[in-house]
């Protein structure tokens, strides 16, 4: 009888453990969906703790019918970037000011979105607001909590007021001057691509030779998974340098559901849904120290997000927004 009770207890413990593992796996797999549900229907202002500029309630996001106020918006997502951000901003502002001096019609804004940093990222961005800027301005938005790079980019894109919207990483790994390459790829015509992805694919062989073998395995495996799950001809989806025509960029980021590292994949999917072409443009790139991405956990969560986004779009649970 004692043995029978022990067997029952062991079986119950096993079932409880199995149930706990199943719940943990379900929570892990559904986390992007739960993140989206948390903010779904909430105004963007409710996710923001402070801004460096005055904005009336409900006016942070320009109305769809409102004409662009500047030629270019540069959106810089930043999380704990107090040391790398200042140099990136200095280089970007020097280039943008020089361009504004050469072309009278060129105006710009740089929108730094502090993704709930625990360091002095917000103060570092504030220090870049030089009164001598003649052709543009720096606007800073700080989120209440860390919501992920995708959410930070989404916030900046929706708040942007430019004719063209550029996403640029805070590490400055890609030269701001490569903006001109992306602009040429878009072109002026309606049948031209509306989105330009900066690409490091031309540097692939050099990267494979320099990086550790495990990094190469993860990189090749990730690219294969992207091709398998998403398809398309874009070979580098993750470069943090992308340019959008404003109407398309606004529509895509209003529809974005993935808020962390794999959001670029959904951008590509949404571009396809909206029938907007994507140009892949080689850019200069320097690997910068201080990355916040853990290769192993990042690869696992990206694979999860890629699989989940396909399932939820296929089931109609996630759908593009209509502006």
C-alpha positions in Angstrom: 0.0 0.0 0.0 2.9 2.4 0.8 4.4 1.7 -2.6 1.1 2.4 -4.3 0.8 5.7 -2.5 4.4 6.6 -3.5 3.7 5.7 -7.1 0.6 8.0 -7.0 2.6 10.8 -5.4 5.4 10.5 -8.0 2.8 10.4 -10.8 1.1 13.6 -9.4 4.5 15.4 -9.1 5.3 14.4 -12.6 2.0 15.7 -14.0 2.4 18.9 -12.0 5.9 19.4 -13.5 4.7 18.6 -17.0 1.9 21.0 -16.6 4.3 23.7 -15.3 6.6 23.1 -18.2 3.7 23.3 -20.7 2.5 26.6 -19.2 6.0 28.0 -19.2 6.5 27.0 -22.9 3.1 28.5 -23.8 3.9 31.7 -22.0 7.2 31.9 -23.8 5.7 31.2 -27.2 2.8 33.7 -26.7 4.9 36.5 -25.1 4.9 38.7 -28.3 1.1 38.3 -28.5 0.7 39.2 -24.8 3.0 42.3 -25.2 0.9 43.4 -28.1 -2.4 42.9 -26.2 -1.0 44.9 -23.3 -0.7 48.0 -25.4 -3.4 47.3 -27.9 -6.0 50.1 -28.0 -4.0 52.4 -25.6 -2.9 55.8 -26.9 0.8 56.1 -27.6 1.1 58.9 -25.0 0.2 56.5 -22.3 3.4 54.6 -22.9 5.6 57.7 -22.6 7.1 59.1 -19.4 8.5 62.4 -20.8 9.5 64.3 -24.0 11.9 67.1 -24.7 9.3 69.0 -26.5 5.8 70.4 -25.8 3.0 68.4 -27.3 -0.8 68.8 -26.8 -2.6 65.7 -25.7 -3.5 63.5 -28.7 -1.1 65.3 -31.0 2.1 63.4 -30.6 1.2 61.3 -33.7 0.4 63.7 -36.7 -2.9 63.1 -38.4 -2.7 61.1 -41.6 -4.0 64.0 -43.6 -1.4 66.4 -42.3 1.4 67.4 -44.7 5.0 66.5 -43.7 6.7 69.4 -41.9 10.3 68.4 -42.7 12.1 66.6 -45.5 13.6 63.8 -43.3 12.9 62.2 -39.9 15.7 60.1 -38.4 14.5 57.7 -35.7 17.1 56.4 -33.3 16.0 53.7 -30.8 18.2 53.8 -27.8 18.4 51.5 -24.7 21.2 52.1 -22.2 23.2 54.0 -24.9 24.7 56.9 -22.9 28.2 56.2 -24.1 27.6 55.3 -27.8 24.8 57.7 -28.6 26.6 61.0 -28.3 29.2 60.2 -31.0 26.5 58.8 -33.4 24.4 62.0 -32.9 27.4 64.3 -33.4 28.2 62.6 -36.7 24.6 62.5 -37.9 23.9 66.2 -37.0 27.1 67.4 -38.7 26.1 65.6 -41.9 22.5 66.8 -41.8 23.5 70.4 -41.1 26.0 70.3 -43.9 23.3 68.9 -46.3 20.9 71.6 -45.1 23.5 74.3 -46.0 23.9 72.8 -49.5 20.2 72.3 -50.2 18.0 75.1 -49.1 14.8 73.0 -49.0 16.4 70.3 -46.8 15.1 70.2 -43.2 15.2 67.4 -40.7 14.4 66.1 -37.3 16.2 63.5 -35.3 13.9 61.6 -32.9 15.7 59.7 -30.2 13.4 57.2 -28.5 14.8 56.2 -25.1 13.4 52.6 -24.5 13.1 52.9 -20.8 16.9 53.0 -20.2 18.3 52.6 -16.6 21.3 54.8 -17.4 21.7 58.4 -18.6 20.6 57.9 -22.2 18.0 60.6 -22.0 20.4 63.1 -20.6 23.0 62.2 -23.2 20.5 62.8 -26.0 19.5 66.1 -24.4 23.1 67.3 -24.4 23.1 67.0 -28.2 20.4 69.7 -28.6 22.7 72.4 -29.8 21.2 75.9 -30.2 23.4 76.4 -33.3 21.4 73.9 -35.4 20.0 75.8 -38.3 18.2 73.3 -40.4 16.6 70.8 -38.0 16.1 69.8 -34.4 16.6 66.9 -32.0 13.4 65.6 -30.3 13.7 63.0 -27.4 11.0 60.6 -26.2 11.4 58.4 -23.2 9.2 55.4 -22.7 7.9 54.4 -19.3 9.5 51.0 -19.4 11.6 48.9 -21.7 9.3 47.7 -24.4 11.8 46.5 -27.0 13.6 48.0 -30.0 10.6 47.4 -32.3 8.3 49.4 -30.0 10.8 52.2 -29.8 11.1 52.4 -33.5 7.4 52.3 -33.9 7.0 55.2 -31.4 9.5 57.3 -33.3 8.0 56.5 -36.7 4.5 57.3 -35.7 5.6 60.6 -34.1 7.8 61.6 -37.2 6.9 64.5 -39.4 9.1 63.9 -42.3 8.6 63.1 -46.0 11.2 60.3 -45.6 11.6 58.2 -42.4 15.0 56.8 -41.6 15.7 54.2 -38.9 19.3 54.4 -37.7 20.8 52.4 -34.8 22.3 54.3 -31.9 25.7 52.7 -32.2 26.5 54.4 -35.5 27.6 51.2 -37.1 26.4 52.4 -40.5 27.6 55.8 -41.8 24.8 58.4 -41.9 26.1 59.3 -45.4 24.8 56.0 -46.7 21.3 57.7 -46.5 22.0 59.0 -50.0 22.3 55.4 -51.3 19.0 54.5 -49.9 17.4 57.6 -51.2 18.6 56.8 -54.8 17.1 53.3 -54.4 13.6 54.7 -53.6 13.4 57.0 -56.6 10.6 59.6 -57.2 8.1 57.4 -59.0 5.1 55.7 -57.5 6.2 52.3 -59.0 9.6 52.7 -57.4 10.4 50.8 -54.2 8.8 52.5 -51.1 11.2 50.9 -48.6 15.0 50.6 -48.7 16.8 48.1 -46.4 20.5 48.8 -45.8 22.3 45.6 -46.2 25.6 44.0 -45.0 25.2 41.0 -47.2 28.1 42.1 -49.4 30.3 41.8 -46.3 29.2 38.3 -45.5 32.4 36.5 -46.6 34.6 38.9 -44.6 32.4 38.5 -41.6 32.5 34.7 -41.8 36.3 34.8 -41.9 36.5 37.1 -38.8 33.8 35.8 -36.6 33.9 32.8 -34.2 32.4 29.6 -35.7 29.4 29.6 -33.4 28.4 33.1 -34.5 28.7 32.0 -38.1 26.5 28.9 -37.4 23.8 31.1 -35.7 24.0 33.7 -38.5 23.7 31.2 -41.4 20.9 29.3 -39.5 19.0 32.5 -38.9 19.2 33.6 -42.5 18.0 30.1 -43.6 15.0 30.3 -41.1 14.1 33.8 -42.5 14.1 32.4 -46.1 12.1 29.3 -45.0 9.5 31.2 -42.9 9.3 34.5 -44.7 10.7 34.1 -48.2 11.5 37.1 -50.3 14.7 38.3 -51.9 16.1 40.4 -49.0 19.2 38.7 -47.7 19.9 41.0 -44.7 16.7 41.8 -42.8 18.4 42.9 -39.5 20.7 45.8 -40.5 19.6 48.8 -38.4 19.5 51.3 -41.3 16.2 51.5 -43.2 14.4 54.2 -45.2 10.7 54.5 -45.8 8.5 56.9 -47.8 6.4 58.5 -45.1 3.0 57.2 -46.2 4.2 53.6 -46.3 6.3 53.8 -43.2 3.4 55.2 -41.2 1.1 52.4 -42.4 3.6 49.7 -41.6 4.5 50.9 -38.1 0.9 51.5 -37.2 0.3 47.8 -38.1 3.4 46.5 -36.2 2.8 43.8 -33.6 6.3 42.5 -32.9 8.0 44.8 -30.5 11.4 43.3 -30.0 14.4 42.1 -32.1 12.4 40.4 -34.9 10.3 43.4 -35.8 12.3 43.8 -39.0 10.8 40.6 -40.2 7.2 41.8 -39.7 8.2 45.1 -41.5 9.2 42.9 -44.5 5.9 40.9 -44.3 3.8 44.1 -44.0 5.6 45.6 -47.0 4.6 42.5 -49.0 1.0 42.6 -47.7 0.7 46.3 -48.8 2.3 45.5 -52.1 5.2 47.9 -51.6 8.6 47.0 -53.1 11.7 46.7 -50.9 15.1 47.6 -52.3 18.2 46.0 -50.6 21.1 48.5 -50.7 24.7 47.7 -49.7 25.9 50.0 -46.9 29.2 50.5 -45.1 29.2 48.8 -41.7 31.5 48.6 -38.7 30.9 46.1 -35.9 30.7 48.2 -32.8 31.3 46.9 -29.2 28.5 47.1 -26.6 25.7 45.3 -28.4 22.7 44.5 -26.1 21.8 41.4 -28.1 22.7 38.0 -26.6 23.3 35.8 -29.7 21.8 32.5 -28.3 18.7 33.9 -26.6 18.3 36.4 -29.4 18.3 33.6 -32.0 15.7 31.6 -30.0 13.3 34.5 -29.5 13.6 35.6 -33.1 12.8 32.2 -34.3 9.8 32.1 -32.0 8.6 35.5 -33.2 9.0 34.6 -36.9 6.9 31.4 -36.4 4.3 33.2 -34.3 3.8 36.1 -36.7 3.1 33.7 -39.5 0.6 31.8 -37.4 -1.3 34.8 -36.2 -1.5 36.5 -39.6 -2.7 33.2 -41.1 -5.4 32.9 -38.4 -6.4 36.5 -39.0 -5.7 37.4 -35.3 -3.2 39.9 -36.5 -4.2 42.2 -39.4 -2.7 45.3 -40.9 -4.1 48.6 -39.7 -5.9 51.0 -41.9 -4.9 54.7 -41.6 
